[in-house]
Amino acid sequence: MTSLVIIEADGGSRGNPGPAGSGAVLIDSANGSVLAEIAMFIGVATNNVAEYRAVLTAIEVANEIVPNSEILVRMDSKLVVEQMTGRWKVKNEGMQELAHALREAIGSRKITFEWIPREQNGKADALANEAMDAEKSVVRKYVGSPDTSTISIVTSSSKVIAADLEYNPELPSSVRAPRNVSKKLTTVILVRHGRTLFTETHRLSGRGGEDPQLSDAGKADAESAALEIAKVGHLGAYSKVVAPTVVVSSPLARTRETASIIAKKLGVSVETNDNIAEISFGHWDGHTNQEVAATWPDQYDQWRGDVRISPPGGGESLEDFDIRVQQGMAEVLEKYEGKTVVLVSHVMPIRGFLKSALQAGWPAYWRTSIAPCSISIVRFWGDQAAEISVINQTSHL
């Protein structure tokens, strides 16, 4: 096998960010034969992300078919070349993750990066456009004679992840779901706030109570959630989802603080909606469930068994709360129709959104676990259709 493999790589985005593709070709430097071609559709992303992904995938293929060869990467992206040679600092955190993944893929093998003019990178550019045109990914590995005109074996493999196999970017994915929807797809990324002192001590904390702020652990939760949400529209299972353009928050302190951390990472604004605030617990706010059961035993038992009963001291019944949350959901879906929204709220409002998506009954309010700074994703077509993609994801924490 050749001692030097040339990788020519490129990436493009139609909209920047927009539908993006990565292209790369692996060439035997000894005779100019093509060892592999990569045309990878990566969903909605920027040009720079697509360029990084092109190099990363090419290195991964090289590790498989030419593990012992030196590599020369040639591309017309000055940004990637300068950053990977260490002459420029990688400042964007999303790009830092890609740069780290690329360095891990390179490992200890000898590699050189070289900038070339765009007109000398036509093959990689064509492969990136092939991916964008087809909205599909393929890796073609050529095995056989080193003369590409007499290649005897061609193997192709899709790079589409399992989560993408049945994903419909515009309509509900299930064949039984409605197809005559007139509302545009609105993707809602539901995030519970980070931990507070009340969360850590298992105390009820609702609307109209003490309104605690995030603890130090809660701030760390929010930073981790922000990094994960920054992948939306760019990386992994989130790459096909349109990147969020706004963060909507409950008016309570813990949610506004979490929302601010996420919005700063995304470079978007924060708006508030009063109707997605947590349910009110009245006099029970700040107490544990055990304390409430001991101090208000009869009222607590009645409240647990009847959605129409409110906690004493101005608390909300589940029935009244549900009306409020569904109104808040309708407001969000109308105002941000066709967009991706990060909605930072609380356990009960998030369960209310899931209840509506499933057209479920009251038990939906106590049958789903929603952890601090967990992520749930629901796709809505107004009130005509809905699809739940993720519930209570906590792998980033």
C-alpha positions, 0 to 999 in steps of 0.5 A: 500500500502507498506510503502517502495518501492525499486527501482532498476535502471540501464542504458547502452549505446552501444558506450558511447555515443551510442544507450542507454536504461534505466531500472528500477523495482519497488518492494514492500519491504513487500513481494517482489512483482513487482509493475512496470517495465520500459524499456526505449529507450532514443536514443543516450546518455552516460551510465551516462545519461541513469542511471539518466533517469532510476531513474528519470522515476522510481520516476515519476512512483512511484509518480503515483502508490505509492505516499505516500511510502518511496523509497530506490533506489538501483543501481550499478552506484556509480556516481549517488548514490554519486551525489544524496546523495550530497557527489559528486558535479554534474559538467557536465551541462547536468547532472546538468539538469537531477539531478535538474529534479530528485530532483524536481520529488522526492519533499518532499518524503523520499528517500535513495540511496544505491550502490549495486554490478552490479551482484545484479542489473540484473533485471534493467540491463535486462530491459535496454537491452530490451529497446536497443534491441527493440529501444522502450519504455514501462512501465508495471504497475502491479495491482491486487494481491500482488503475481506477479504470480497472477497479474490480470491486466497489463497496458502498456504505451509508453514513446515515445514522439510525435516527435518520432512517425514518425521519421526515424533515417536513411531515410527521414520520409515521405512515399513519400520521396525518398528511394533509397538515397545513401548518408549518413544522415547529420544533420545540426543544423543551429544557427543564431549568437547572438545579436550585437549592429547592431541587436539591432538597426535594422541596416544592417550588412553584409559581408564586413561591420563593422563586429560587435561583440556580445553585452552582450545580444548576449553573453547571447543568445549564452550561452542559445543556447549552453545549448539547443544544448548540449541536442542533442543526450541526452535529450527530442525531441533531444535524437534520433539525433546523437550528433554533432561532429563539429561546422562550423562558418561563418568567421564574428566576431559575428558568430565566437564568438557564435560558440566558446561559443557553441563549448566550451559547446559541447567540439568540435572544430570550423571550418570556411567556407567563403561561409556561411558568410552573404550577402554583403550590400555594402554602405548600411551596418550600415544603417537602411532600412529606411535610405537606402530607404531615401538615395538611393530610386531608387536603393533600390526599384530596389534591392527589386524587382530584385534578380540580382541587387546589392547594390552600393559599392560592395554589392552582388545580391541575385542571386550571394549570392545564388550561394555562399551559395549553394556552401558552403552548398555542401562543408559542406555536403560533408566534414561532410557526415554522421555526425551532424554539428552545423552551426553558420551563419546569417539570409540569409545563413540559409534561403538559406539552408532552400530554398535548402531543400524545393527546393523552389524559391526566396521567401524562402529568405523573408518568414521565420523568423530567430531570433538571436540564433534561432535553425533550424534543417535540415536533408540532404542526400547529394543533393538527399533528405532533411527533415526539422525538426525545424525552428526558435526555440527560446524557449530556449531564 
